[in-house]
Amino acid sequence: MKAIETTATIDESGQLMLDSALGVFKPQRVRLIILIDEADDTDPDETPTKEAISGIHQGLKEALSGQTLPLSAMWEGIDAE
């Protein structure tokens, strides 16, 4: 059995709307496990998915083009006691 993790929205009529295609092109039955946040409030410390993905893409682009800093330079100006 293969596992695919994705995100979706449940609309007003209770229908599940996937945020992106699964990439599965063979008609077949599947099993779903739906995880629903019990709290209505979002976690202020959690970065929204689109923003996180954008940051990952930007970091990868910078790394592939050689726009990197040595680890020692990242600590400059930070007082670590």
Backbone torsions as a table, in degrees:
resi	resn	phi	psi	omega
1	MET	NA	137.8	-179.7
2	LYS	-103.2	140.7	177.9
3	ALA	-108.3	136.3	175.5
4	ILE	-126.9	127.2	176.4
5	GLU	-106.5	131.2	178.0
6	THR	-149.7	179.4	177.3
7	THR	-118.7	159.1	-178.1
8	ALA	-157.0	172.1	177.5
9	THR	-127.0	140.0	173.3
10	ILE	-95.9	121.4	-177.3
11	ASP	-83.0	-178.0	-175.3
12	GLU	-60.9	-25.9	-179.8
13	SER	-94.1	6.6	177.5
14	GLY	85.6	8.3	179.6
15	GLN	-84.1	141.9	179.8
16	LEU	-89.7	123.4	-179.9
17	MET	-114.9	112.5	-179.9
18	LEU	-69.8	143.6	179.1
19	ASP	-74.7	-24.5	177.9
20	SER	-152.5	160.9	179.7
21	ALA	-66.2	149.0	-178.6
22	LEU	-82.2	-19.5	-177.4
23	GLY	78.8	20.7	177.4
24	VAL	-107.9	122.8	-173.3
25	PHE	-114.1	4.1	178.5
26	LYS	-102.1	120.9	177.9
27	PRO	-58.4	129.7	-179.1
28	GLN	-165.4	157.5	174.9
29	ARG	-80.8	148.5	179.3
30	VAL	-133.2	162.8	172.4
31	ARG	-107.4	140.1	-179.6
32	LEU	-118.1	142.8	167.8
33	ILE	-120.8	120.6	-176.4
34	ILE	-108.9	123.7	177.8
35	LEU	-105.2	120.8	-177.6
36	ILE	-117.5	128.5	175.7
37	ASP	-63.5	131.7	179.6
38	GLU	-80.2	-27.1	179.6
39	ALA	-88.2	139.2	177.4
40	ASP	-74.5	-26.4	-178.4
41	ASP	-81.4	141.5	175.2
42	THR	-84.6	153.6	179.2
43	ASP	-73.0	118.5	-178.1
44	PRO	-65.1	-18.4	179.6
45	ASP	-87.1	-8.6	-177.7
46	GLU	-91.7	125.9	178.8
47	THR	-76.6	132.4	177.5
48	PRO	-56.9	144.5	-174.3
49	THR	-54.8	-47.8	-178.2
50	LYS	-61.3	-39.6	179.4
51	GLU	-66.8	-41.2	179.5
52	ALA	-64.6	-44.2	-180.0
53	ILE	-64.1	-40.7	178.1
54	SER	-60.6	-43.1	178.6
55	GLY	-64.6	-38.3	178.0
56	ILE	-65.2	-44.8	178.4
57	HIS	-60.6	-43.8	179.9
58	GLN	-63.0	-44.4	178.9
59	GLY	-63.1	-40.4	178.7
60	LEU	-65.7	-42.2	178.5
61	LYS	-60.5	-44.6	179.2
62	GLU	-64.2	-42.4	-179.5
63	ALA	-64.1	-42.7	-178.2
64	LEU	-68.9	-26.7	179.7
65	SER	-92.3	3.8	176.7
66	GLY	84.0	10.6	179.4
67	GLN	-85.3	74.2	-177.4
68	THR	-124.4	163.0	175.5
69	LEU	-119.1	144.0	172.2
70	PRO	-63.9	147.4	-178.7
71	LEU	-56.1	-38.4	-179.4
72	SER	-62.1	-33.2	-179.8
73	ALA	-71.9	-24.7	-179.3
74	MET	-68.5	-23.8	-177.6
75	TRP	-91.4	-6.9	-178.3
76	GLU	-61.6	132.6	178.2
77	GLY	84.1	-1.1	178.0
78	ILE	-103.8	122.5	178.3
79	ASP	-84.8	107.2	177.4
80	ALA	-109.5	110.6	-177.9
81	GLU	-107.6	NA	NA
